[in-house]
Amino acid sequence: MEFIFKNSMKEALGQKIIEVLQRYWNVKGLLLYANYNAITTQ
């Protein structure tokens, strides 16, 4: 029982980390894309 609980906690934590990373990378990606557009349209 304890093993299953620990496993699900680890999974939940992993999901949170992935969500945060995805949000971070989406923002970073948008900024890079905006910079790229600014450079290429000049």
mmCIF file of the N, C-alpha and C atoms, coordinates in Angstrom:
data_MODEL
# 
_entry.id   MODEL 
# 
loop_
_atom_site.group_PDB 
_atom_site.id 
_atom_site.type_symbol 
_atom_site.label_atom_id 
_atom_site.label_alt_id 
_atom_site.label_comp_id 
_atom_site.label_asym_id 
_atom_site.label_entity_id 
_atom_site.label_seq_id 
_atom_site.pdbx_PDB_ins_code 
_atom_site.Cartn_x 
_atom_site.Cartn_y 
_atom_site.Cartn_z 
_atom_site.occupancy 
_atom_site.B_iso_or_equiv 
_atom_site.pdbx_formal_charge 
_atom_site.auth_seq_id 
_atom_site.auth_comp_id 
_atom_site.auth_asym_id 
_atom_site.auth_atom_id 
_atom_site.pdbx_PDB_model_num 
ATOM 1   N N  . MET A 1 1  ? 0.833  -1.208 0.000   1.00 0.00 ? 1  MET A N  1 
ATOM 2   C CA . MET A 1 1  ? 0.000  0.000  0.000   1.00 0.00 ? 1  MET A CA 1 
ATOM 3   C C  . MET A 1 1  ? 0.869  1.261  0.000   1.00 0.00 ? 1  MET A C  1 
ATOM 4   N N  . GLU A 1 2  ? 1.855  1.257  0.864   1.00 0.00 ? 2  GLU A N  1 
ATOM 5   C CA . GLU A 1 2  ? 2.745  2.424  0.950   1.00 0.00 ? 2  GLU A CA 1 
ATOM 6   C C  . GLU A 1 2  ? 3.490  2.640  -0.369  1.00 0.00 ? 2  GLU A C  1 
ATOM 7   N N  . PHE A 1 3  ? 3.895  1.533  -0.982  1.00 0.00 ? 3  PHE A N  1 
ATOM 8   C CA . PHE A 1 3  ? 4.627  1.593  -2.250  1.00 0.00 ? 3  PHE A CA 1 
ATOM 9   C C  . PHE A 1 3  ? 3.778  2.264  -3.322  1.00 0.00 ? 3  PHE A C  1 
ATOM 10  N N  . ILE A 1 4  ? 2.490  1.861  -3.391  1.00 0.00 ? 4  ILE A N  1 
ATOM 11  C CA . ILE A 1 4  ? 1.571  2.428  -4.381  1.00 0.00 ? 4  ILE A CA 1 
ATOM 12  C C  . ILE A 1 4  ? 1.387  3.923  -4.118  1.00 0.00 ? 4  ILE A C  1 
ATOM 13  N N  . PHE A 1 5  ? 1.253  4.268  -2.847  1.00 0.00 ? 5  PHE A N  1 
ATOM 14  C CA . PHE A 1 5  ? 1.071  5.681  -2.486  1.00 0.00 ? 5  PHE A CA 1 
ATOM 15  C C  . PHE A 1 5  ? 2.278  6.510  -2.911  1.00 0.00 ? 5  PHE A C  1 
ATOM 16  N N  . LYS A 1 6  ? 3.471  6.009  -2.594  1.00 0.00 ? 6  LYS A N  1 
ATOM 17  C CA . LYS A 1 6  ? 4.697  6.716  -2.978  1.00 0.00 ? 6  LYS A CA 1 
ATOM 18  C C  . LYS A 1 6  ? 4.790  6.851  -4.487  1.00 0.00 ? 6  LYS A C  1 
ATOM 19  N N  . ASN A 1 7  ? 4.428  5.779  -5.182  1.00 0.00 ? 7  ASN A N  1 
ATOM 20  C CA . ASN A 1 7  ? 4.487  5.793  -6.642  1.00 0.00 ? 7  ASN A CA 1 
ATOM 21  C C  . ASN A 1 7  ? 3.552  6.854  -7.217  1.00 0.00 ? 7  ASN A C  1 
ATOM 22  N N  . SER A 1 8  ? 2.325  6.915  -6.707  1.00 0.00 ? 8  SER A N  1 
ATOM 23  C CA . SER A 1 8  ? 1.361  7.884  -7.232  1.00 0.00 ? 8  SER A CA 1 
ATOM 24  C C  . SER A 1 8  ? 1.787  9.308  -6.887  1.00 0.00 ? 8  SER A C  1 
ATOM 25  N N  . MET A 1 9  ? 2.427  9.475  -5.732  1.00 0.00 ? 9  MET A N  1 
ATOM 26  C CA . MET A 1 9  ? 2.936  10.795 -5.356  1.00 0.00 ? 9  MET A CA 1 
ATOM 27  C C  . MET A 1 9  ? 4.026  11.213 -6.335  1.00 0.00 ? 9  MET A C  1 
ATOM 28  N N  . LYS A 1 10 ? 4.924  10.267 -6.651  1.00 0.00 ? 10 LYS A N  1 
ATOM 29  C CA . LYS A 1 10 ? 6.013  10.543 -7.589  1.00 0.00 ? 10 LYS A CA 1 
ATOM 30  C C  . LYS A 1 10 ? 5.441  10.895 -8.958  1.00 0.00 ? 10 LYS A C  1 
ATOM 31  N N  . GLU A 1 11 ? 4.395  10.162 -9.370  1.00 0.00 ? 11 GLU A N  1 
ATOM 32  C CA . GLU A 1 11 ? 3.764  10.416 -10.669 1.00 0.00 ? 11 GLU A CA 1 
ATOM 33  C C  . GLU A 1 11 ? 3.138  11.800 -10.693 1.00 0.00 ? 11 GLU A C  1 
ATOM 34  N N  . ALA A 1 12 ? 2.430  12.149 -9.605  1.00 0.00 ? 12 ALA A N  1 
ATOM 35  C CA . ALA A 1 12 ? 1.778  13.459 -9.525  1.00 0.00 ? 12 ALA A CA 1 
ATOM 36  C C  . ALA A 1 12 ? 2.819  14.568 -9.572  1.00 0.00 ? 12 ALA A C  1 
ATOM 37  N N  . LEU A 1 13 ? 3.916  14.368 -8.863  1.00 0.00 ? 13 LEU A N  1 
ATOM 38  C CA . LEU A 1 13 ? 4.997  15.354 -8.848  1.00 0.00 ? 13 LEU A CA 1 
ATOM 39  C C  . LEU A 1 13 ? 5.603  15.481 -10.239 1.00 0.00 ? 13 LEU A C  1 
ATOM 40  N N  . GLY A 1 14 ? 5.805  14.338 -10.891 1.00 0.00 ? 14 GLY A N  1 
ATOM 41  C CA . GLY A 1 14 ? 6.342  14.339 -12.242 1.00 0.00 ? 14 GLY A CA 1 
ATOM 42  C C  . GLY A 1 14 ? 5.446  15.110 -13.197 1.00 0.00 ? 14 GLY A C  1 
ATOM 43  N N  . GLN A 1 15 ? 4.128  14.908 -13.064 1.00 0.00 ? 15 GLN A N  1 
ATOM 44  C CA . GLN A 1 15 ? 3.170  15.617 -13.915 1.00 0.00 ? 15 GLN A CA 1 
ATOM 45  C C  . GLN A 1 15 ? 3.279  17.121 -13.690 1.00 0.00 ? 15 GLN A C  1 
ATOM 46  N N  . LYS A 1 16 ? 3.377  17.527 -12.417 1.00 0.00 ? 16 LYS A N  1 
ATOM 47  C CA . LYS A 1 16 ? 3.493  18.953 -12.095 1.00 0.00 ? 16 LYS A CA 1 
ATOM 48  C C  . LYS A 1 16 ? 4.747  19.544 -12.714 1.00 0.00 ? 16 LYS A C  1 
ATOM 49  N N  . ILE A 1 17 ? 5.857  18.826 -12.569 1.00 0.00 ? 17 ILE A N  1 
ATOM 50  C CA . ILE A 1 17 ? 7.131  19.305 -13.120 1.00 0.00 ? 17 ILE A CA 1 
ATOM 51  C C  . ILE A 1 17 ? 7.034  19.437 -14.635 1.00 0.00 ? 17 ILE A C  1 
ATOM 52  N N  . ILE A 1 18 ? 6.419  18.443 -15.269 1.00 0.00 ? 18 ILE A N  1 
ATOM 53  C CA . ILE A 1 18 ? 6.261  18.472 -16.727 1.00 0.00 ? 18 ILE A CA 1 
ATOM 54  C C  . ILE A 1 18 ? 5.396  19.660 -17.137 1.00 0.00 ? 18 ILE A C  1 
ATOM 55  N N  . GLU A 1 19 ? 4.301  19.898 -16.391 1.00 0.00 ? 19 GLU A N  1 
ATOM 56  C CA . GLU A 1 19 ? 3.425  21.029 -16.701 1.00 0.00 ? 19 GLU A CA 1 
ATOM 57  C C  . GLU A 1 19 ? 4.181  22.335 -16.603 1.00 0.00 ? 19 GLU A C  1 
ATOM 58  N N  . VAL A 1 20 ? 4.942  22.496 -15.517 1.00 0.00 ? 20 VAL A N  1 
ATOM 59  C CA . VAL A 1 20 ? 5.708  23.728 -15.314 1.00 0.00 ? 20 VAL A CA 1 
ATOM 60  C C  . VAL A 1 20 ? 6.735  23.905 -16.426 1.00 0.00 ? 20 VAL A C  1 
ATOM 61  N N  . LEU A 1 21 ? 7.446  22.816 -16.759 1.00 0.00 ? 21 LEU A N  1 
ATOM 62  C CA . LEU A 1 21 ? 8.446  22.886 -17.820 1.00 0.00 ? 21 LEU A CA 1 
ATOM 63  C C  . LEU A 1 21 ? 7.813  23.252 -19.150 1.00 0.00 ? 21 LEU A C  1 
ATOM 64  N N  . GLN A 1 22 ? 6.664  22.625 -19.445 1.00 0.00 ? 22 GLN A N  1 
ATOM 65  C CA . GLN A 1 22 ? 5.977  22.926 -20.710 1.00 0.00 ? 22 GLN A CA 1 
ATOM 66  C C  . GLN A 1 22 ? 5.565  24.388 -20.762 1.00 0.00 ? 22 GLN A C  1 
ATOM 67  N N  . ARG A 1 23 ? 5.043  24.902 -19.623 1.00 0.00 ? 23 ARG A N  1 
ATOM 68  C CA . ARG A 1 23 ? 4.629  26.301 -19.582 1.00 0.00 ? 23 ARG A CA 1 
ATOM 69  C C  . ARG A 1 23 ? 5.843  27.190 -19.800 1.00 0.00 ? 23 ARG A C  1 
ATOM 70  N N  . TYR A 1 24 ? 6.960  26.843 -19.131 1.00 0.00 ? 24 TYR A N  1 
ATOM 71  C CA . TYR A 1 24 ? 8.191  27.621 -19.252 1.00 0.00 ? 24 TYR A CA 1 
ATOM 72  C C  . TYR A 1 24 ? 8.703  27.604 -20.691 1.00 0.00 ? 24 TYR A C  1 
ATOM 73  N N  . TRP A 1 25 ? 8.718  26.408 -21.288 1.00 0.00 ? 25 TRP A N  1 
ATOM 74  C CA . TRP A 1 25 ? 9.233  26.295 -22.647 1.00 0.00 ? 25 TRP A CA 1 
ATOM 75  C C  . TRP A 1 25 ? 8.318  26.975 -23.655 1.00 0.00 ? 25 TRP A C  1 
ATOM 76  N N  . ASN A 1 26 ? 6.989  26.957 -23.381 1.00 0.00 ? 26 ASN A N  1 
ATOM 77  C CA . ASN A 1 26 ? 6.064  27.649 -24.277 1.00 0.00 ? 26 ASN A CA 1 
ATOM 78  C C  . ASN A 1 26 ? 6.364  29.139 -24.271 1.00 0.00 ? 26 ASN A C  1 
ATOM 79  N N  . VAL A 1 27 ? 6.574  29.701 -23.088 1.00 0.00 ? 27 VAL A N  1 
ATOM 80  C CA . VAL A 1 27 ? 6.892  31.133 -22.969 1.00 0.00 ? 27 VAL A CA 1 
ATOM 81  C C  . VAL A 1 27 ? 8.220  31.420 -23.649 1.00 0.00 ? 27 VAL A C  1 
ATOM 82  N N  . LYS A 1 28 ? 9.212  30.590 -23.357 1.00 0.00 ? 28 LYS A N  1 
ATOM 83  C CA . LYS A 1 28 ? 10.531 30.782 -23.948 1.00 0.00 ? 28 LYS A CA 1 
ATOM 84  C C  . LYS A 1 28 ? 10.455 30.660 -25.466 1.00 0.00 ? 28 LYS A C  1 
ATOM 85  N N  . GLY A 1 29 ? 9.684  29.681 -25.938 1.00 0.00 ? 29 GLY A N  1 
ATOM 86  C CA . GLY A 1 29 ? 9.513  29.479 -27.367 1.00 0.00 ? 29 GLY A CA 1 
ATOM 87  C C  . GLY A 1 29 ? 8.860  30.683 -28.038 1.00 0.00 ? 29 GLY A C  1 
ATOM 88  N N  . LEU A 1 30 ? 7.849  31.244 -27.366 1.00 0.00 ? 30 LEU A N  1 
ATOM 89  C CA . LEU A 1 30 ? 7.170  32.416 -27.911 1.00 0.00 ? 30 LEU A CA 1 
ATOM 90  C C  . LEU A 1 30 ? 8.122  33.600 -27.983 1.00 0.00 ? 30 LEU A C  1 
ATOM 91  N N  . LEU A 1 31 ? 8.935  33.774 -26.942 1.00 0.00 ? 31 LEU A N  1 
ATOM 92  C CA . LEU A 1 31 ? 9.896  34.876 -26.933 1.00 0.00 ? 31 LEU A CA 1 
ATOM 93  C C  . LEU A 1 31 ? 10.929 34.701 -28.045 1.00 0.00 ? 31 LEU A C  1 
ATOM 94  N N  . LEU A 1 32 ? 11.428 33.476 -28.194 1.00 0.00 ? 32 LEU A N  1 
ATOM 95  C CA . LEU A 1 32 ? 12.401 33.207 -29.262 1.00 0.00 ? 32 LEU A CA 1 
ATOM 96  C C  . LEU A 1 32 ? 11.776 33.455 -30.630 1.00 0.00 ? 32 LEU A C  1 
ATOM 97  N N  . TYR A 1 33 ? 10.533 33.020 -30.789 1.00 0.00 ? 33 TYR A N  1 
ATOM 98  C CA . TYR A 1 33 ? 9.829  33.195 -32.053 1.00 0.00 ? 33 TYR A CA 1 
ATOM 99  C C  . TYR A 1 33 ? 9.634  34.676 -32.357 1.00 0.00 ? 33 TYR A C  1 
ATOM 100 N N  . ALA A 1 34 ? 9.270  35.435 -31.333 1.00 0.00 ? 34 ALA A N  1 
ATOM 101 C CA . ALA A 1 34 ? 9.081  36.883 -31.501 1.00 0.00 ? 34 ALA A CA 1 
ATOM 102 C C  . ALA A 1 34 ? 10.403 37.545 -31.888 1.00 0.00 ? 34 ALA A C  1 
ATOM 103 N N  . ASN A 1 35 ? 11.479 37.157 -31.220 1.00 0.00 ? 35 ASN A N  1 
ATOM 104 C CA . ASN A 1 35 ? 12.801 37.694 -31.543 1.00 0.00 ? 35 ASN A CA 1 
ATOM 105 C C  . ASN A 1 35 ? 13.193 37.343 -32.966 1.00 0.00 ? 35 ASN A C  1 
ATOM 106 N N  . TYR A 1 36 ? 12.947 36.093 -33.359 1.00 0.00 ? 36 TYR A N  1 
ATOM 107 C CA . TYR A 1 36 ? 13.281 35.626 -34.696 1.00 0.00 ? 36 TYR A CA 1 
ATOM 108 C C  . TYR A 1 36 ? 12.510 36.425 -35.744 1.00 0.00 ? 36 TYR A C  1 
ATOM 109 N N  . ASN A 1 37 ? 11.214 36.645 -35.480 1.00 0.00 ? 37 ASN A N  1 
ATOM 110 C CA . ASN A 1 37 ? 10.392 37.425 -36.401 1.00 0.00 ? 37 ASN A CA 1 
ATOM 111 C C  . ASN A 1 37 ? 10.900 38.854 -36.505 1.00 0.00 ? 37 ASN A C  1 
ATOM 112 N N  . ALA A 1 38 ? 11.263 39.431 -35.376 1.00 0.00 ? 38 ALA A N  1 
ATOM 113 C CA . ALA A 1 38 ? 11.766 40.812 -35.364 1.00 0.00 ? 38 ALA A CA 1 
ATOM 114 C C  . ALA A 1 38 ? 13.046 40.919 -36.184 1.00 0.00 ? 38 ALA A C  1 
ATOM 115 N N  . ILE A 1 39 ? 13.907 39.916 -36.072 1.00 0.00 ? 39 ILE A N  1 
ATOM 116 C CA . ILE A 1 39 ? 15.186 39.931 -36.808 1.00 0.00 ? 39 ILE A CA 1 
ATOM 117 C C  . ILE A 1 39 ? 14.944 39.727 -38.304 1.00 0.00 ? 39 ILE A C  1 
ATOM 118 N N  . THR A 1 40 ? 14.059 38.801 -38.657 1.00 0.00 ? 40 THR A N  1 
ATOM 119 C CA . THR A 1 40 ? 13.873 38.455 -40.071 1.00 0.00 ? 40 THR A CA 1 
ATOM 120 C C  . THR A 1 40 ? 13.045 39.489 -40.831 1.00 0.00 ? 40 THR A C  1 
ATOM 121 N N  . THR A 1 41 ? 12.238 40.282 -40.113 1.00 0.00 ? 41 THR A N  1 
ATOM 122 C CA . THR A 1 41 ? 11.386 41.253 -40.819 1.00 0.00 ? 41 THR A CA 1 
ATOM 123 C C  . THR A 1 41 ? 12.092 42.580 -41.025 1.00 0.00 ? 41 THR A C  1 
ATOM 124 N N  . GLN A 1 42 ? 13.275 42.761 -40.452 1.00 0.00 ? 42 GLN A N  1 
ATOM 125 C CA . GLN A 1 42 ? 13.996 44.030 -40.613 1.00 0.00 ? 42 GLN A CA 1 
ATOM 126 C C  . GLN A 1 42 ? 14.602 44.150 -42.005 1.00 0.00 ? 42 GLN A C  1 
# 
